[in-house]
């Protein structure tokens, strides 16, 4: 049955694919100078010859390209299809080819037509992709040792809240997940993401049980003057080195794909904390080479990426035309970024997961950022954001079918790291940035204010470029230049030249009085800048402010009251009343984390709409308190026991470890709870 299934799948596609190839090759010959054919039957024969040549020669080209490193793979991508087209057209009777270059340019036209045509022909059907994955991973499947011990594939849908997941499943908009839940094979649960509700903090917890080491998406280490931005590979490596004990979630033969942190996986690809690590693999794997060289791989993804970019331009224009609010400007750089994250990286992740499933990896953890990226700019519940969820659900359905042919059975776990909350930004509502407000309130001083860079998802592209740029060849030098062009400053100006550092993680802000190498108390802040705290608390764009008192510990200040976190006492109106039952505990914990700002602040929550106001220019945000951002999802096999309430990413980590132990996938006990 294992061998029959892919054969039947390919046979079912053979006729429409051949007809599509025939049509695409005919159009290519008709529009490319230097190529000509006498009859359509001659073109059909050439299409058959091209298919045969591709089946026989492309695996050899891919293997050879992989031996040459990334430069060889890129050269293979540029030339392989052209060589195959040239050979097929030259061998076909009654077709004239005026040298190699007409075939080269024609191969690009042909590949684009086939990719677009396949998207139309197979829309909503993954059979072509499935057949491709089974074909390209055939050798891995043959070489793997078969076992009945189940493995686990953990898919992180970045930014998906449990309420939205529940609604989409109830509506039937996510066919694979809906089928799992309705059949009773899986259970949907909600867990609470503690402050800060960001990917780095949650992944430090999910993969290492160490969320307490990450106070925000970006922060200042006052002792060293280092501004840490976790979507920088060097910073991600630096942070993971500080908390890794070698026994992360993936330590026992696991695979980390497209994550911020590695989970101590021995195989780590496109992961922020490992791409720049000394000794990390720089060359492509055989299956990645096949993906890049095969026109059904990279070329198809690029064609669909361009389509995604065109779709983004239209959807952004439609938002403006219909005056949909809240909304933010969707820049040209975001148009490219959406195309890369929503198509190119998704396809590459799918290929890599399938490869390692065929190798029999015991546990695989992969982060898909498609939804999170679009929701930041379009809004968490907007149509284009929901459409990206459908794309990830399609990946799940495809992987489920891939698992029918893997050397070990696989269970699937789907989770998110946080949710997202919506709202007009602080700048849109009040006409100035948080940095500008803080400057204005500093007793009239002309203080220098340093703000951390805000583009979160460029880190995904940066990880890809960094991994490639480690190859010290032509491609390495080129991608290094690209990386430098998009790299943000790793540190602020020297501490003696900067009075203040203001950073934002969604609607969570932190303010550092940077001249001091330690965290200041509320008494010291008041003595230095008597208008600062009063002005922040009184401002309508600030929901509450947390500071540390020398005598009372952490206190939360609101316009009409104070919440003392040490003993729970509230004077006046509780500033945390609108933020839910976990707010006080989350802030008390956050106050104890290293490198927390001298001042921590959060936007207000509109209880009628559940909207917040990001201190970044993002209509969908996460990081602070309010709305769905602290309500991520956990979907797991229903037979696996789990508590009714899970508080924090570290608790999810412990639960995942217990499940792996029950399956026999942990060779040594997990480290003690921190």
N, C-alpha and C positions, 0 to 999 in steps of 0.2 A: 504493500500500500504506500510505503514511503516513497518508492521510486515512481509509482504510477501517478501519484497526485500531481507533481510538477509537470509530468509529461502531458497529462490531460489538460492542465491549465495552459500550457504552451500551445497545444494543438487547437484549443478553442480560440486562441488569439491569432493563430497563424494566418488565416485567410484575411481578416480585416487588416492585420499588420502588413501583409504582403501588398494588398491593394493600396494602403496608405503609402508604402514605400514606392510603389509604382508611380502613383500620382506625384509624390514629392520629387522623385528623380526626373520625371517628365518635365515638371515645371522648372526644375534646376537646369536641365539641359536647354530648355527653351529660352531662358533669360540670361544664361551665362555665355558671354563671348568666348569663342574657342571650343565650345562643345556643340555637337549636333548629332541627331539620330534620324534614320530613314523612316522608321515606323514605330508605332507604340509597342508592338510586340518585341522589337529590339530593346526598348527601354525595360520591358518586363523581364526579359532575359538578363539584362544588366542588373536589375534589382535582385534577382535570385542569386546571381554571382556575387553581388555585394554582401548579401546575407550570409552566404557560405564562407566567403573570405573573412568576414567579421567573426563568425563563430570559430574559425580555425586559428586565425592569426591574432585577434585582439588580446586574448589571454597571454600570448607570448610577448606581445608588445608591452602589456601592463607589467608583467614580471620583469622584463628588461628595464623598463623605465624606473621601477622601484629600486633597482640596484644602483641607479645613477642619482638617487636622492630626489629632492623636490624639483631641482632644475630639470632632471630627466622626466619627471611626471608632467611638468608644465609643457616641456617640449613634446612629450607624447600626446598630450591633449591637443596641442596645436597641429600636430602632423599626422597622428595615427589615422584619423578619419579621412584626411586628404589622401594618404597613401592607399587606403582601402578603396576609396572612390576611383582613384587613378588606375589601380590594378583592375578593378571590375570593369570600368569603361573601356580600358585598353584591351581586355580579353573578350569583350562582347563584340560580335560581328556587326558591321554596319553602323557603328558609332565612332565618330571621329573626335579625337582629343588632341588639341593643339598644344601639347606639352603639359608639364606638371602644374603650372600656376593656374590655368583655368580649372583644373580639378581641385586645387586648393581652395579657391574662392567658391567654387560650386559646392564643395563639401560643407561649408558653413551655411549656405542657403538651404541645402538639403537637410542638414541637422536641425536647423531652426524650424523648417516646415514639418519635419517628422515629430519634433517635440510638441509643437503647437497642435498638430493633428492628433497625436496620441492623447493629449490633454482633453480634446473634444470627444474623441472616440471612447475614452475610458473614464470620463467624468463620473464620479461616484462609484467607480469600480477599481479595486486595487489589484486585480488579477495580473495586469501587465507588470506592475511594480513587484508583486509577489514572485512572479516567474523570473524577473530579473534578479531579485535578491537570492532566490534559490539557485540560480545558475552561477552567480558570481561567488557564492559561498560554498560551492560544491566540494572544493578541495578541503576546506576547513572541516566540513561535515565528515568527510571520509577519514581524516586524520584524527578526529577527536575520539576519546575513549567513551564508550557508552556506559551509562549508569542509571539506576532507578532513583537515586537520591535527587530530590527536586532542587532546582535553583530558583532564584527570585530576581525578577526584573522590577526595579523601582523607578517609576516615571514621575518626575516632579513637574507639575504644571504651574509654572511660576506665576504667582499673583492671584490664583483662583480662590475665591472665597467659598465657604461651604454653602451659604444661602444661594449664591448664583449657581453653583454646581447642582444643588438640589432642584432648583427651578429648571435648569436646562435638561436634566434627566427626566423630570416629570413631564416636560414638554416633548420628550423624545427627540430632542435636537442633537443628542450625542448617541448615535445608534449602538456603538460598542458598549459604552458605560451603561446605557439604559438597559441593554440586554443582560449585562452582568447583575445589575441591581434587581431587575424584575424577576430574573430566574432564581434569585436567592443565592447565587454563587459568591456574591460579594456584598459587603455592608458598607454603607456610607456613614462616616462619623465626622464630627467636628472637634477640632482641638483649639486651644487658646494660645496664640502667639504672644509671648511676653514682649514688653518694651525692650529694644526697638523692633518693630515689625518690619524687618528688612531681610533681604536674601542672605547677606553675609552672616548676620547674627543667627538666623534660623538654620543655615547650613552648618555653621560651627556647632550648633546643637544637634541637628539631625544626623550629621556625619561623624561628629566627634564627641557629642555630649558636653560641649564646651562653649555654650552660648554666652556665658558670663564674661568672656574675653572680648566681646565685640559690643561696644556701647552705642554704635550708630553705623550708618553706611560710610561715613567719613568722620574723622576726629583728629584732634591735636594732642600729641604727646607733649605735655608742657615741660617734662623733665629734659627732653631731648630737642624740642622745637620741631619735631617731625610731624608733618601733616600726612596722616594715613588715609589713603583712598583705596577702598578694597577692590575696585575693578581695575587696579593696576597690578599686573602680574608680580612685580617685585614686592609691592605692599602686601598682596595676598600671601605670597610665600613667607614674608616676614611675620605676618600675623599667625599663620598656621604653625610656623616653627615654634611660636611661643606657647601653644597649647597642645600640640600633638604628643601623644604618649605611645604612638606606634600601634595602638589597638583600636583604631577607628572602625566604623561600621564595615568598611570594605577591606580590612586588613588581611583576611583569609582568602586570598586569591581573587578578590573583587576587582571590578572595573569602574573607574570614574570617568564620565563623559560630560563635558560642557558644564562643569560645576565651578563654584568659586573655590571650594576646598576639596581635598582629595579623599577624605575618609581613610587615609593611609593605604589606598589601593596600590597594589604592585603595578597595575596597568592604569595609567592616567593620561587621557587624551583631551585636548581642548579645555583643560582645567586651569583656572587662573593661577593657583598656587604652585603648579608644577611646570608650566610651559617654559618658564625662564630658569628653572632649577638646573644647576650644574649636573651634567651626566644624564639629563632627560633625553629621551629619544627625539631625534630631530628629523629623521627620514620618515617617509610614508610607509604604512603597512601595505602588504600586497593587495588587500581588499580595497583600501582607500585608493591605491593606484588604479585599480580596476574601475572604481567609481569615477575617478577623474578622467580617465582615458575613454571610457565608454560614453558615447553620445547620449545614452539613456541615463547617464549619471550627471556629470557636471554641466554638459551642454544643455541638457533638458532643464536642470535646475536654473541655469542662467536665463534661459528663455522665460521660464515661469517667474523668475525674479523680476525681470523687466516688466512682465505683465502685472505683477504685484505692485510695482512702483507706479505704473500707469493707473492702476485701480486706486492707489492712495491719493494721487493728484485729484482724481475725480471725486473721491469721497470727501476730501478736505474742502474742495470747491462747493460741494453740495451742502456741507455744514454751514459754510459762509452764506450761501445763497438762501438757505432756509432759516438763517439766523438762529441756529441751535445754540443754546447756552446751558451750562458753561462750556466754553471751548478755548483752546489755546492755538497759537500760531504753529503750524506744522511745516517746519523748515525743509529746505532742499536736502540737508544732510539727513534729516529723519526719513525722507522719502527713500533714500538709499539704504538707510539702516533697517527700515521695515522690510524692504525686499530681501536683505541678507538674512535677517533673523527669522522671518516668517516663511521663507522658502529654502534658501541655500543651506543654512545651518540645520533646519529641520530635516531636510533630505539627507544631509551628511550624518546627522545623529541617527536617523533610522538605519542607514547603511552600517554604521559602526555597531549599533546594538545588535543587528542581525548577525554581523560577523562574529561577535563574541558569544552570542547565543549558540551559533553553530560550533564554536570552539568549546562549548560546555562550561563557560564561566559560571561559578557558583552564585554570584550576586553581581548585578549591574545596576548602577544608579546614574540616571541621566536627567538633566534639567532642560526643559523646553521653555524658552522665554517668549515664544510667539505672542501669547495672550497678554502677558505683562507689558510688553513693549507697546503694543497697539493701545491697550487700555490707558496707559499713561497719557497718550496724546489725543485719543478719541473719546475716552470715557469708559469705565468698567462695564457698562451694560449697553453700550452702543452696538449697532448692527455689525460693524467691521470687527469689533472685539469678539463678539460671539462667533463670528465666522471663523476666527482663528482657533477657537476651541474645537470647532468641527474638524479642522485640519489635524489637531493633535489626537482627537478621537479616531480619525482615520488611521493614524500611526498605530494606535493601540490595536485596532482591528487587524491591521497588517501583521503586527508582531504576534498576535494571537494565532494567526494562520502559520506564520513562520515556525512557531513553537511546536506545531504538529510534526515537524521534520528534524527537530534538534536532537542531539545525542543524550539529552536528559530532559525530563519534564520541567516545565517552568510555571511558577505562580506569579501573578502580577499584583503589584501594589501601586496605587496612584495616590499621590499626596501633593499638597502645596506648601509653600513656605510662609505664606501670609496671604491676606486678601488685598483688596483695594477699596479706597473710599473716594468719592467724587466731590468736586466743588470748584468754584472759581478761585483763582489763586490770590494770595495775599497782595501781590502787586496789582492785580486787576481790581480788587476791592478797595484798596487804600491808596493807590497811586504812588507807592514807593516800596522799595525792597526792605526786607528785614535788616539788612546791613545798614541801609540809609536811616532807618528808624533808630537803630542803636547809636549810630554816629550822632544823630540829632539830640539824643537824650544824654550824652556824656558831658553834662555840665557845660555845654557850649564849647567844649574843646574841639579843636580841629584834628581829631584823631585819625590815624591811618587804620582802615578796616580791611582785613583780608578775608575774602570769601572763598570757600572751596569750590572747585568745579562740580558741575551738576549732571553731566551726561552719563547716566548709569549704564545703559546698554551698549555704549561703544566698547565697554570692557569685553563683551562677547566677541566682537570683531577683533579687538586687541589680542585676545587669547589666541585666536586663529592665526593672526599675523605673527605673533611672537613665536608660536610653535613652528611656523614655517621659516621665520627669519633666523632661527638657530642654525640652519644649513648655510654654511659659509661659502655660498656659491653666488652666481649671478642673481638668482631669485632671492636668496637671503639678503643680499645688499639692497635689492629693490624694495622688499617688504620691510626691511629695517627703516628705510627712508619713509615709507608709508606710515609705519608705526610712530616714528618721531613726529610726523606731521599731525597725528591725532593725539599724541601723548599730552596729558595734562601735567602741570607742575607737581612734582612729587612732594614738595615742601613749600611752605610760605616763605616770604622774605625773612631774613634773620630776625630773631626775636627782638633784638634791641631796636630794630627799625619798625616794628609793628606793635601798635597798642592793643589791637583787638583782632581776634579771629572768630568769624561767625560761620557756622556750617549748618546745613539743612539736610534732613532726611525726610522728604515728604513734608508733613505738617508738624514734624518734630524739629526744633531748632536748639542749637547749643552755642553759647557765647563764652569765649575764653578771654580773660584779661591776660594777654600773652606775655607781658613783661615779668610776671611772677611765674616761677617754676613749680608752683604747687596750686592746688585748688583753693580758692579764696572762700571765706565764709560770708554770710550775708552782712555781718557787722563790718567786715573789711570793705566789701563792695559799697555799702552805704557811706562809709567814711571817705572813700575815694571819689565816688560818683553819686552824690545824693539824689539826683533826679532819675537815675537809670532804672532802678527797680520800680519806683512809683510810676514812672512813665510807661513802662512795659505793662504793668498790671492794669493800668487805666486804659490802655489802648484797646479799641474794639476788635482789633485783629488778633489779640492774644487771649486765649482761653484761660490759661493759668501759667504760673511761673514756679519752678521748683528751685530752691536754693538750700544750702546747708548752714544751719546756725551753730555757732560754737557752743551754745548752752542748751539748745532744744533739738539738735539733730536736724534731719531733713524736714523742711516745711514747704507746703504748697500754698502759694498766694493767689487769691482771686480778688475780683473787684469788691466783693461783699463779704469775704470771709477768709479764714486760714485753716488749712487741714494739717495737723501735726502728725506726721507719719509714724513717729516713734510710739505713740500711745493711742493714736486714732482720734484724739480730741479735735473737735471742730469749733472754732470761734466764728459766729455769724453763719452765713450761708456757705455750705460745703462747695468749694470750687470744682470738686470731682463728681458731684451728684449726677451729672448728665453722662458720664463716661463709663458707666457700667460697673459691675460688682468686682472686677479685677483691677480697677484703676489704682487704688491705693497700694495694693500689694505690688503691682508692677512698678510703680514709682519708687516704693521703698527699696525694691531690689535694684532698680536702675541706679539709684543713688549710691549703691555700694560698688558699682562696676568701676574698673580702672579707666582713667582718662575721660571721665564725664566732665562736661563743661562746668564752669563756675556758675552759669545760669542755664537751666534747662527750661524750655518753654514749648507750649503746644497751642495750636490754633483752637478757636472755639468750635463747638459742635452745634449745628442747627438741628435740634431734635425733631423738627417737623419734616425734614428731608434727609436726615442722616448725612448731611454734607459738611465737609471740613474745608480748610483753605491751606493749600500747600505753600510753603515758603520757597518752593521751586516753581518754575513755569510748567506745571503738569496738571492737567485737569483730573487725572486719576492718580492717586498717590498712596503711599504707605510709609510707615516709619514710626508714627506717633499713635495717639489714641483717638477714637471716634470712628463710627461707621463699621464697615465690614473688614477693615484692614487687619484686625486682630483675630479673624475667624477663618483660618485655613481649613482644608478638608483632608480627610484620610479615608481612602477606599481600600479595603483589604478583604481577603477571602473570609467569607462569613464563618467558616469553621474555626478560624483562629481566634482565641480568646483575647479580649481587650477590655480595659476598664471603661466605664461609662463617661468618665471625665478625664481628659488629658490636659495638663497645664504645662505649657512650655515645650520648646523643641527638644530639650534634654530628655524629657519624659517620653517623647515620641522615639528618640534614639534608643532609650532603654527598652521600649516595647519592640522595636525592630530587631534589636539584638536578641531578645528572648525568642522571637519567632525564628530567627536564624539558628539559634541554639536548638530549638525544637526540631528543626529540619536537619540537624547535624552539620550545619555550615559554619560553626565556630569551633576552631581547634583548641582554643584556650579560653578560659573564662574572661568575661569582659572586665575592664578595670573597675574599681569601686566607684560609686556615685560621688561626684565632686560636691 
